[in-house]
Amino acid sequence: MIESWNERAQAVWPSIARNLLDAAPDPDDHDWPEAREPDEDDDPLFDSTRDYVEQMDRYKQYQGKSTTHAASTTLRRRRKANGRCAS
């Protein structure tokens, strides 16, 4: 049954492909919009170059919350002291 269907379909595929190509729009027939310069934020909410503590401080600032949490201050001090966050 599948073989029979495949034989009949083989005769139809070229016609379908031709019809699709004939119906496809020509990209050159359209006026494409010009790219615009990006309008990037100087202080984005998320910045992958920030470390964890800096990123959390920025997020809390955005929320209007205090960033003077003792744990953040301790982590910052430890990181400055040895270049990494120690537990």
N, C-alpha and C positions, 0 to 999 in steps of 0.2 A: 504494500500500500504506500509506504514512504517512497520507495523507488519510483513508483508511478507518478507520485506528486512531484518528485524531483525532476523527472523527465519533462513534465508539463511546465514546471516553473522555469526551467532552463530556457525555454522558448520565450518566456514573458520578461525575464530580467533585463535584457538589452532594451526592450521597449520602455520599461519603467525608468531605467537610467537615462535614456534619451529624453523622455518627457520631463524628468526632474531637471536635467541640464537646460532644457529649453525654457523652463519656467523660472529658473533661478535668476534673481536680479543681478544686473551688472554693477559692481561696486563703484565704477567710475561714473555712473549716472546719478550719484547722490552728492549733495553738499555736506561734507563732514565738518563737524564743529572743530574750531581751533582749540588746541590745548591751552589751558590757562596756568599761570604761575600758581604754585601752591600757597595757601595762606596758613602757614604753620604757626602754632602757638609758641611763644617764647618760654612759657612755663607750663608745659602740658601736665595733666593730671597723672599720666603714667609716662615714665621715661626709663627705658631699659638700662641706661647708663648709671642710674642711681643704685646705691646699695639698698638693702632691705629697710634699714632704719630710716634713711633719707626718704625712701618711697612712702613708708608709712607716715612719716611726719608730713609729707606733702598731701597725702590723702586726708589726714586728720585736719590739716589746715583748710582744705576744701570743705570739709564737713563743719568747720567752725569749732572743732574740739581742741583742747589743749594738747600740746606736743611735749610737755615737760614731764612726762611719766618717768619715774625713777628707773625702770628697766631700760628704757630707751637711752637715758643718759649713761647708765652703766655700760651698756653695749657699745655706745659711741666711744667712751673712754678706753675700753678694752681694745677696741679695733684700732684706735689711734696708737695705742701703746705697742701692739705687736703685729699690726697689719692684718689681723683676722679676728673674727669673733670667737672668743674663748668662752667656754661654759663654766 
